[in-house]
Amino acid sequence: MKVTKHEHSCLVLEKSGQSLIVDPGMFTTPLSDARGVTAIVITHEHPDHWTPEQLRRILDVNSGATIYGPAGVAAAAGDDVDVTVVAAGDEIEAGPFSLRFFGGTHAEIHRSIPLVDNVGVLVDGELYYAGDSFFIPEGVDIPTLAVPAGAPWLKIGEVIDYVEAIAPRRSFAVHEMVLSVAGKGISNDRIKAATEKGGGEFFALEPGSSLDL
């Protein structure tokens, strides 16, 4: 399986000639040339993780793709697109990809801001991405971790604790379009150090960069 990072938190996974797209949001370059897409996973309803326009571009050339997301995403999408609702504990086969969902709630930004539904997804038992949360699947080995680097809901100390608790063999940063170049460098250094502390390797993926898993 190959994972290609796009801007912010958008990931494209490829396996057996088919693709899985995760969180194609407003900070991601339009995905107008995606082909062979069997499924789209949306972790939560915030527009930096999905937009109707991004979904329409993908579905225009992949009409058979299934969209998976929590109840909040289905409510936000309304009648525009058909969302198959998933929740923590669900396990789904999407084409050649095996998906397990975890968590359930977005990390708190501030007590005045309502919490929304959020699911993390583990793909093929290999790559874990928790959406906008630090949810750790209990008793689950996570070889590759997509690590949030910058957001209104996190601080770097929490990121470090999260990576150290999971101790992945590989990691790379996501959710970093809110950071300056300097800020991204600082976050990458901290994630790298935390990953290496657990014996893993950090990959500084830029948009368009890929990693074979």
Buried (B, 14 or more C-beta within 10 A) or exposed (E): BEBBBBBBBBBBBBBEEBBBBBBBBBBBEEBEEBEBBBBBBBBBBBEBBBBEEBBEBBBEBBEEBBBBBBBBBBBBBEEEBEBBBBEBEBEBEBBBBBBBBBBBBBBEBEEEEEBBBBBBBBBBEBBBBBBBBBBBBEEEEBBBBBBBBBBEBBEBEEBBEBBEEBBBBBBBBBBBBBBEEEBBEBBBEBBBEBBEEBEBEBBEBEBEEBBEB
